Structures are given as C-alpha cells and as structure tokens.
Amino acid sequence: MAEVDFKDFLTCAVCLDIFTEPVSLCCHHNFCSSCLQNYWDQNQTRNCPVCRRKSSKDHPDVNFALKNLSISIRQKQDATVHQDPVCGEHPEVPPLFCKDETQAFCPVCEISRHTQHTVVSGEEAERELKEMLRSQLLSLTLQRQSYEELEKSYEHIKHHADEQAQYCEHQVRALFERLQQFLREEENKALSSLRAEQDRQAQSMGPELQRIREQLTSLTNSIQHLEQRLHSETHSCPPESAPPCLRPKAGLLIDQAKVLGNLGFRVWRDMRSLVTSSPVLLDPNSASRWLHVSEDMSVVRRADFQQQLPLNPERFTKYTMVLGSQGLSAGTHQWDVEVGDYPRWDIGVATESVDRSGELYATPTYGIWCLWHKDGKYTNGGNKVVHVRRSPERIRVQLDYDKGTLSFYDADHMTHLHTHKHTFTQKLHPYFEIGPAADAKTKEIRVCPAEGPPEKSDISTQCSTV
C-alpha cells in the first residue's frame, strides 16, 4: 500500500505551508490562526476562505491534534534539511543565501564570491520567500474573489437583459397588434364606405334605368302604331316635334374621391390617438432600484420595495435618481414635468459623467443643475433660495446649450422661477430625483411635451433669487 503523505492534510490553504497554530471552522476547513485572521481583516468578513461559509466564531479554537501533527511534520522536514547540506566539506556550518544570485552557498568556501552581494541567512531567506508567496497567494485569492463577484454581476446582468428582451418583444408585438387591429378596423370602415357608395350608386341607377326602359317600351308601341297607320291611311298627318336630346343623370358613378381621398392621411391622423410621444424618454438602466419607470418611459414613481436589478455602471445605486436616455450637446430643448403636490423632487440636467455610485450633491460642482423642492421650499440645488409666489404643479425646463442657460418656469402661468448660467462642455441628460410620495395626492412624476415657448417677459417681475 502506498504511504500516505500527511503533509497534504496539514497544509494551510492560505499560506500553503504546514499549519502554525491551526484552527478549525464549523465547515471543517482548517487554517493557520494568523492566516485566517489576516484574511478576515483584509476582506472585512468572517467567511471561510475556501467555501465562503460564514463562521459562527470570531476567534476559532486551536485544533491541538492538528497542531501536534504539524509540529511532528516540521521536525521531520528540518531533519531532512540537515541531512542534505549545501557544502559537503562544511556540513555543520549553516548556509547563507545570496539574493542577487538567488542561491544558497557555504559561508566558508564561497563568501569571497558574494562580498558585493546582498546576503542573508538561510532561515531569513526562507522566511522572506514564504512571506512573498503568502502575499502573492493572498493577492491572487482576493483577485479570484473579485472575479467571482464580477462573474455573478455579469450573470445577473445577462439574466436581466434576457428579461428586458422578452419584455421589449412583448411590448413590440402588443403595439403592432394594436396598430394592426386599428388598421383592420380602418380597412373595414373604408370598405364599408365603398359599399355604401355602391349602394347609393345602385339606388340612383336602378329607378333611372326602370324609367328609361318604360319610356323605351312606350316609344316602341307608339312607333308600331304609327307604322300601321302609315300603311292604312293616305291622308297627311301633322309632323311631330323632334325628340329631346337625352343625357344620363349626374352623380351615377362611384365617388372615388369620397372613398379614397386622403385615405392614408385620415388613417394616420386617427392613428395618432393610439400613440404618445414624449420629449424625454427616461432611461430604465439608469434608474435607482427604488424607482419604477413606466412602459412608455415618461413616468417615474417611487417603488414600495427595492427591486432586484443588476448594478450595472449606468445605474444610480446610492440615490433615487434617473436620467433621460438621450444626451444633449447643442441647440435648444424644452420639456414639461408634472409634479402636482409631490413633496420632494429635483429636476434639471446632469452631465453624462455624473457619479452613479458615490457621494453626490445636486450642485454644478457634481455636474448637476436643477431646481430643488422639498415641503414647499425651493432652491437652486445649492444654498440659494428660489422665491416662488405659488407652488407650480407643472414645471417647464428649457435648456439652451449653446448660450449656456438652463431655465425653469411655472408652465401653467408662464412664470419664470430660476435660471442657471454655465458654459457647458459635456453632454447633458435630463435629470430627475424623487423622494417618497407620503400622503400626497400625486404619486408619480410625469414628463410631457411643452406647448409653445415660455414668456420671458415675466423674468424680472414674477420672481427673485436670493
């Protein structure tokens, strides 16, 4: 029977060396006490380095059976080392180690070759080598753990992307089914209109044909009677007047203009009632886990629970924020935001590079220009108060990227509220942050088209900024 190598059972999975003060976890994995504590301190966790199971003890007890076996194995290794000396002539002299040539040598025979080299004792060289291996092993272990977490993130993202694809396919099919159903109904309406026109034409044509046929019968009888008189009588008859010139009655053809005229335009015009258009489409991939974006991506509300969404780089993880999907880097843009009596919101624009996971304040320093509202008080997102005469239920946001202005208006009364001035250099996205709805009647924030430009005449008379 092959001899069992007990060293394999007495090796620490962290330092890959024989146990020193071995401790045992509840998952039955064993480690050097110092190796385990260092691993826990560096990872800020109490999980097993092998199976990741959480330890029930902060300071596991020493396994004295493993400790005694480890000491025995170490003694055998030391004896083996002394039996295989570096120099056969001076076996009793402890060897030295040259760091420059990375080799052990006899200090009696070869010291002259290493006078300019960095030399340490064999024990110190072994200790430094083991420390280097431990450091490399720990680094690789941490790197492996990082890649394992990254793999989990990618698997979560892939699963969510598959769900997104299914959802989008369902929405596409549902939309086109509605449009096709509408088109089928419009087709039936157009064909019904054609059939009605055919019925009208037939009703107009039938009596006329009947009347004409009756006239033809009467005329034929008259002709036959006159022909008979012509052959039987010789006296002259007064000549009859010439028959009138007969023409078909008007309106007997199908009215093609009524059936086909602007048919495509009329259908398209009516189809617009089925679809909506928003000047800003919210990006669900950027929305906090606490936010829910509507199917048409124009409405956002605070969810009752944190959704299990992947922590992709675009997503806000610390604050309940969401961005518009399209970046703006030139021109003038405007949109309205229905806020109703919602108690806590920020709206404006943010740079594309805004921090999605770190500490963030709604100020230009952090790449955000906004109008901030909380419990009836308004600011510019910083320390400047915006005085508002009446609480607006609909805010108009107007961005002039080229002129470097971002203005806010009460869209219902066209009252100017506040204007930011800045030389923009990055792509900007519409920005929204909402707090809990609490007892407010308004439970969501809605983006909708802005109708007409704001009246700038109110700027100097309707508000002031301190």
MIPATOR-853719 format. One record per residue (C-alpha): residue in three letters; z, y, x; residue number from 1. Coordinates in pm, whole numbers, plus 50000, padded with zeros to 5 digits. Layout:
N
 code     w     v     u pos
  ALA     Z     Y     X NUM
...
END
This chain:
466
 code     w     v     u pos
  MET 50000 50000 50000   1
  ALA 49913 50345 50133   2
  GLU 50207 50558 50245   3
  VAL 50298 50836 50003   4
  ASP 50272 51184 50154   5
  PHE 50584 51354 50017   6
  LYS 50465 51684 50163   7
  ASP 50221 51720 49872   8
  PHE 50515 51714 49630   9
  LEU 50724 51956 49837  10
  THR 50470 52235 49880  11
  CYS 50520 52572 49709  12
  ALA 50214 52676 49500  13
  VAL 50263 53039 49604  14
  CYS 50308 53022 49984  15
  LEU 50151 52675 50031  16
  ASP 50435 52581 50265  17
  ILE 50730 52340 50246  18
  PHE 50990 52462 49996  19
  THR 51262 52701 50108  20
  GLU 51545 52719 49853  21
  PRO 51329 52555 49584  22
  VAL 51392 52643 49221  23
  SER 51261 52465 48909  24
  LEU 51132 52629 48590  25
  CYS 51156 52485 48240  26
  CYS 50786 52391 48265  27
  HIS 50881 52161 48560  28
  HIS 50688 52363 48822  29
  ASN 50874 52433 49147  30
  PHE 50857 52728 49387  31
  CYS 51046 52885 49673  32
  SER 51308 53116 49526  33
  SER 51186 53417 49725  34
  CYS 50819 53344 49647  35
  LEU 50887 53326 49274  36
  GLN 51095 53646 49271  37
  ASN 50829 53834 49470  38
  TYR 50559 53713 49229  39
  TRP 50764 53822 48928  40
  ASP 50842 54163 49079  41
  GLN 50482 54238 49171  42
  ASN 50345 54124 48834  43
  GLN 50632 54263 48626  44
  THR 50651 53939 48435  45
  ARG 50864 53628 48412  46
  ASN 50574 53385 48368  47
  CYS 50515 53069 48570  48
  PRO 50251 53140 48841  49
  VAL 50080 52810 48757  50
  CYS 50083 52762 48378  51
  ARG 50179 53120 48270  52
  ARG 50464 52991 48052  53
  LYS 50745 53245 48020  54
  SER 51069 53148 48197  55
  SER 51387 53145 47994  56
  LYS 51593 53239 48303  57
  ASP 51569 53546 48524  58
  HIS 51730 53356 48816  59
  PRO 51649 52983 48805  60
  ASP 51892 52742 48970  61
  VAL 51821 52585 49309  62
  ASN 51693 52227 49294  63
  PHE 51913 52067 49561  64
  ALA 51727 51736 49557  65
  LEU 51402 51910 49646  66
  LYS 51587 52127 49897  67
  ASN 51723 51824 50083  68
  LEU 51382 51656 50086  69
  SER 51222 51977 50211  70
  ILE 51472 52008 50494  71
  SER 51401 51647 50595  72
  ILE 51024 51706 50598  73
  ARG 51067 52026 50804  74
  GLN 51278 51839 51061  75
  LYS 51009 51572 51095  76
  GLN 50743 51840 51142  77
  ASP 50949 52010 51412  78
  ALA 50995 51679 51592  79
  THR 50621 51617 51577  80
  VAL 50551 51960 51724  81
  HIS 50786 51894 52018  82
  GLN 50618 51561 52083  83
  ASP 50281 51735 52128  84
  PRO 50346 52015 52383  85
  VAL 50087 52276 52482  86
  CYS 50129 52202 52855  87
  GLY 50179 51852 52987  88
  GLU 50339 51982 53311  89
  HIS 50598 52200 53134  90
  PRO 50666 52031 52800  91
  GLU 51019 52167 52789  92
  VAL 50903 52530 52804  93
  PRO 50835 52688 52461  94
  PRO 50471 52806 52440  95
  LEU 50361 53164 52383  96
  PHE 50079 53286 52160  97
  CYS 49805 53530 52261  98
  LYS 49692 53745 51963  99
  ASP 49380 53864 52145 100
  GLU 49250 53513 52213 101
  THR 49430 53359 51910 102
  GLN 49559 53059 52103 103
  ALA 49886 52919 52238 104
  PHE 49940 52889 52613 105
  CYS 50202 52780 52867 106
  PRO 50402 53083 52993 107
  VAL 50442 52917 53334 108
  CYS 50082 52817 53406 109
  GLU 49875 53083 53226 110
  ILE 50083 53400 53200 111
  SER 49867 53578 53459 112
  ARG 49561 53549 53230 113
  HIS 49736 53734 52949 114
  THR 49907 54024 53121 115
  GLN 49687 54279 52936 116
  HIS 49702 54092 52603 117
  THR 49938 54110 52308 118
  VAL 50167 53808 52344 119
  VAL 50436 53680 52107 120
  SER 50644 53368 52086 121
  GLY 50507 53063 51912 122
  GLU 50767 53092 51635 123
  GLU 50681 53456 51571 124
  ALA 50306 53378 51572 125
  GLU 50363 53100 51321 126
  ARG 50581 53329 51109 127
  GLU 50320 53608 51113 128
  LEU 50041 53364 51032 129
  LYS 50233 53228 50736 130
  GLU 50314 53579 50617 131
  MET 49945 53671 50637 132
  LEU 49850 53356 50446 133
  ARG 50115 53432 50183 134
  SER 49981 53785 50144 135
  GLN 49624 53661 50113 136
  LEU 49733 53391 49870 137
  LEU 49921 53643 49656 138
  SER 49623 53879 49661 139
  LEU 49386 53602 49556 140
  THR 49631 53486 49287 141
  LEU 49652 53839 49146 142
  GLN 49274 53871 49167 143
  ARG 49232 53542 48984 144
  GLN 49475 53660 48718 145
  SER 49278 53983 48684 146
  TYR 48954 53790 48641 147
  GLU 49118 53562 48386 148
  GLU 49222 53869 48185 149
  LEU 48871 54011 48226 150
  GLU 48724 53683 48104 151
  LYS 48945 53699 47795 152
  SER 48831 54058 47734 153
  TYR 48465 53960 47760 154
  GLU 48520 53664 47527 155
  HIS 48687 53897 47275 156
  ILE 48404 54149 47309 157
  LYS 48144 53873 47268 158
  HIS 48319 53741 46957 159
  HIS 48340 54091 46809 160
  ALA 47976 54160 46899 161
  ASP 47875 53842 46714 162
  GLU 48073 53961 46411 163
  GLN 47906 54303 46441 164
  ALA 47562 54140 46448 165
  GLN 47641 53936 46136 166
  TYR 47780 54243 45961 167
  CYS 47476 54454 46055 168
  GLU 47238 54179 45940 169
  HIS 47421 54158 45608 170
  GLN 47406 54536 45566 171
  VAL 47035 54548 45658 172
  ARG 46949 54272 45413 173
  ALA 47161 54431 45140 174
  LEU 46999 54771 45191 175
  PHE 46644 54638 45187 176
  GLU 46725 54419 44888 177
  ARG 46838 54732 44701 178
  LEU 46525 54916 44811 179
  GLN 46302 54622 44721 180
  GLN 46473 54590 44384 181
  PHE 46420 54960 44328 182
  LEU 46054 54928 44430 183
  ARG 46009 54631 44200 184
  GLU 46156 54832 43914 185
  GLU 45935 55130 44000 186
  GLU 45634 54898 44018 187
  ASN 45716 54767 43672 188
  LYS 45755 55124 43546 189
  ALA 45415 55219 43690 190
  LEU 45251 54911 43537 191
  SER 45422 54983 43206 192
  SER 45283 55335 43223 193
  LEU 44938 55189 43286 194
  ARG 44974 54950 42992 195
  ALA 45089 55238 42770 196
  GLU 44782 55434 42876 197
  GLN 44565 55131 42798 198
  ASP 44725 55104 42455 199
  ARG 44665 55476 42394 200
  GLN 44303 55441 42505 201
  ALA 44255 55133 42285 202
  GLN 44415 55306 41986 203
  SER 44191 55607 42036 204
  MET 43878 55398 42088 205
  GLY 43928 55148 41801 206
  PRO 43913 55384 41499 207
  GLU 43622 55572 41655 208
  LEU 43426 55252 41705 209
  GLN 43506 55145 41348 210
  ARG 43391 55479 41211 211
  ILE 43071 55469 41416 212
  ARG 42996 55114 41304 213
  GLU 43045 55212 40940 214
  GLN 42808 55505 40992 215
  LEU 42554 55273 41153 216
  THR 42572 55039 40853 217
  SER 42529 55328 40608 218
  LEU 42235 55467 40806 219
  THR 42068 55126 40824 220
  ASN 42094 55089 40445 221
  SER 41951 55435 40393 222
  ILE 41660 55361 40624 223
  GLN 41579 55039 40442 224
  HIS 41590 55221 40104 225
  LEU 41359 55492 40227 226
  GLU 41116 55240 40371 227
  GLN 41099 55068 40031 228
  ARG 41026 55397 39851 229
  LEU 40769 55482 40112 230
  HIS 40564 55174 40025 231
  SER 40602 55201 39644 232
  GLU 40563 55574 39573 233
  THR 40289 55809 39678 234
  HIS 40434 56148 39571 235
  SER 40572 56357 39851 236
  CYS 40944 56378 39931 237
  PRO 41117 56676 40076 238
  PRO 41177 56628 40451 239
  GLU 41536 56561 40558 240
  SER 41706 56774 40821 241
  ALA 41720 56643 41181 242
  PRO 42022 56427 41256 243
  PRO 42300 56592 41460 244
  CYS 42335 56513 41836 245
  LEU 42629 56279 41860 246
  ARG 42862 56254 42166 247
  PRO 43170 56042 42246 248
  LYS 43508 56193 42169 249
  ALA 43710 56334 42467 250
  GLY 44012 56151 42604 251
  LEU 43880 55799 42560 252
  LEU 43913 55700 42930 253
  ILE 44225 55591 43121 254
  ASP 44416 55894 43258 255
  GLN 44428 55780 43622 256
  ALA 44598 56099 43735 257
  LYS 44883 56028 43495 258
  VAL 44924 55673 43625 259
  LEU 44853 55718 43998 260
  GLY 44903 56088 44061 261
  ASN 45169 56144 44336 262
  LEU 45293 55793 44265 263
  GLY 45417 55734 44619 264
  PHE 45586 56075 44633 265
  ARG 45753 56027 44297 266
  VAL 45886 55689 44402 267
  TRP 46009 55827 44734 268
  ARG 46174 56123 44558 269
  ASP 46359 55891 44321 270
  MET 46445 55653 44606 271
  ARG 46642 55928 44781 272
  SER 46917 55884 44523 273
  LEU 46980 55537 44670 274
  VAL 47034 55651 45028 275
  THR 47251 55908 45201 276
  SER 47215 56099 45525 277
  SER 47497 56229 45744 278
  PRO 47456 56487 46023 279
  VAL 47719 56298 46223 280
  LEU 47747 55919 46246 281
  LEU 48089 55804 46361 282
  ASP 48088 55550 46643 283
  PRO 48297 55246 46539 284
  ASN 48301 55128 46902 285
  SER 48499 55439 47000 286
  ALA 48743 55428 46706 287
  SER 49109 55351 46769 288
  ARG 49238 55020 46641 289
  TRP 49434 55221 46383 290
  LEU 49119 55378 46237 291
  HIS 48874 55230 45988 292
  VAL 48517 55363 45978 293
  SER 48319 55328 45655 294
  GLU 47999 55124 45620 295
  ASP 47779 55435 45629 296
  MET 47979 55566 45929 297
  SER 48052 55902 45766 298
  VAL 48416 55844 45662 299
  VAL 48725 55760 45868 300
  ARG 49071 55670 45743 301
  ARG 49398 55557 45895 302
  ALA 49443 55181 45859 303
  ASP 49769 55023 45746 304
  PHE 49777 54794 46048 305
  GLN 49633 54774 46397 306
  GLN 49302 54590 46384 307
  GLN 49221 54316 46634 308
  LEU 48933 54496 46802 309
  PRO 48827 54446 47165 310
  LEU 48950 54701 47417 311
  ASN 48600 54798 47530 312
  PRO 48566 55103 47760 313
  GLU 48436 55327 47477 314
  ARG 48742 55274 47256 315
  PHE 49038 55512 47234 316
  THR 49346 55298 47297 317
  LYS 49634 55548 47301 318
  TYR 49545 55798 47028 319
  THR 49392 55768 46679 320
  MET 49060 55927 46775 321
  VAL 48693 55859 46712 322
  LEU 48374 56025 46836 323
  GLY 48033 56083 46687 324
  SER 47773 55836 46807 325
  GLN 47515 56092 46920 326
  GLY 47572 56320 47218 327
  LEU 47466 56686 47202 328
  SER 47337 56863 47512 329
  ALA 47124 57151 47379 330
  GLY 47049 57355 47069 331
  THR 47249 57447 46759 332
  HIS 47420 57188 46540 333
  GLN 47648 57210 46239 334
  TRP 47829 56976 46004 335
  ASP 48098 56994 45738 336
  VAL 48420 56794 45733 337
  GLU 48603 56736 45405 338
  VAL 48976 56744 45487 339
  GLY 49124 56815 45141 340
  ASP 49502 56826 45171 341
  TYR 49515 56579 45461 342
  PRO 49834 56669 45652 343
  ARG 49733 56609 46016 344
  TRP 49390 56631 46181 345
  ASP 49194 56760 46482 346
  ILE 48820 56821 46461 347
  GLY 48573 56962 46711 348
  VAL 48381 56827 47010 349
  ALA 48470 56629 47321 350
  THR 48289 56555 47646 351
  GLU 48129 56216 47690 352
  SER 48357 56150 47990 353
  VAL 48680 56219 47798 354
  ASP 48958 55976 47895 355
  ARG 48970 55700 47633 356
  SER 49287 55522 47751 357
  GLY 49507 55767 47942 358
  GLU 49723 56066 47860 359
  LEU 49518 56315 47659 360
  TYR 49570 56655 47501 361
  ALA 49330 56830 47265 362
  THR 49252 57116 47504 363
  PRO 48947 57219 47712 364
  THR 49135 57105 48025 365
  TYR 49097 56749 47897 366
  GLY 48741 56803 47770 367
  ILE 48824 56873 47403 368
  TRP 48752 57188 47199 369
  CYS 48894 57169 46850 370
  LEU 49071 57319 46551 371
  TRP 49411 57154 46515 372
  HIS 49606 57128 46188 373
  LYS 49950 56994 46110 374
  ASP 50151 57056 45793 375
  GLY 49972 57380 45707 376
  LYS 49977 57525 46061 377
  TYR 49660 57578 46264 378
  THR 49600 57623 46638 379
  ASN 49306 57611 46876 380
  GLY 49438 57278 47009 381
  GLY 49643 57466 47270 382
  ASN 49911 57730 47233 383
  LYS 49709 57987 47035 384
  VAL 49787 58010 46665 385
  VAL 49497 58047 46423 386
  HIS 49597 58252 46118 387
  VAL 49433 58122 45802 388
  ARG 49453 58311 45472 389
  ARG 49405 57998 45258 390
  SER 49412 57632 45361 391
  PRO 49048 57517 45365 392
  GLU 48955 57184 45209 393
  ARG 48616 57176 45380 394
  ILE 48567 57283 45742 395
  ARG 48229 57379 45884 396
  VAL 48180 57309 46253 397
  GLN 47900 57497 46427 398
  LEU 47806 57430 46789 399
  ASP 47567 57649 46985 400
  TYR 47546 57453 47309 401
  ASP 47316 57696 47489 402
  LYS 47529 58003 47408 403
  GLY 47849 57811 47476 404
  THR 48022 57867 47140 405
  LEU 48199 57633 46901 406
  SER 48295 57796 46570 407
  PHE 48495 57682 46269 408
  TYR 48459 57815 45913 409
  ASP 48612 57760 45572 410
  ALA 48295 57612 45425 411
  ASP 48395 57683 45064 412
  HIS 48444 58059 45114 413
  MET 48240 58104 45434 414
  THR 48542 58250 45615 415
  HIS 48544 58239 45994 416
  LEU 48851 58064 46136 417
  HIS 48814 58040 46514 418
  THR 48557 58033 46794 419
  HIS 48582 57865 47134 420
  LYS 48370 58007 47417 421
  HIS 48283 57792 47716 422
  THR 47992 57714 47944 423
  PHE 47922 57354 47854 424
  THR 47784 57132 48129 425
  GLN 47836 56782 47986 426
  LYS 47703 56604 47682 427
  LEU 47931 56668 47384 428
  HIS 48020 56440 47094 429
  PRO 48169 56537 46757 430
  TYR 48542 56462 46781 431
  PHE 48799 56360 46520 432
  GLU 49167 56268 46531 433
  ILE 49377 56197 46223 434
  GLY 49742 56119 46165 435
  PRO 49897 55925 45876 436
  ALA 49793 56035 45526 437
  ALA 50152 56013 45400 438
  ASP 50176 56134 45037 439
  ALA 49861 56348 45044 440
  LYS 49600 56304 44771 441
  THR 49328 56296 45036 442
  LYS 49336 55959 45215 443
  GLU 49033 55996 45441 444
  ILE 48824 56244 45639 445
  ARG 48457 56268 45541 446
  VAL 48160 56413 45732 447
  CYS 47884 56565 45519 448
  PRO 47579 56790 45566 449
  ALA 47631 57166 45599 450
  GLU 47429 57365 45348 451
  GLY 47297 57687 45499 452
  PRO 47428 57885 45799 453
  PRO 47778 58040 45789 454
  GLU 47809 58408 45706 455
  LYS 47909 58571 46033 456
  SER 47997 58899 45865 457
  ASP 48345 58761 45785 458
  ILE 48441 58707 46150 459
  SER 48611 59042 46209 460
  THR 48769 59088 45865 461
  GLN 48886 58747 45745 462
  CYS 49096 58610 46030 463
  SER 49268 58681 46358 464
  THR 49363 58466 46654 465
  VAL 49680 58525 46850 466
END
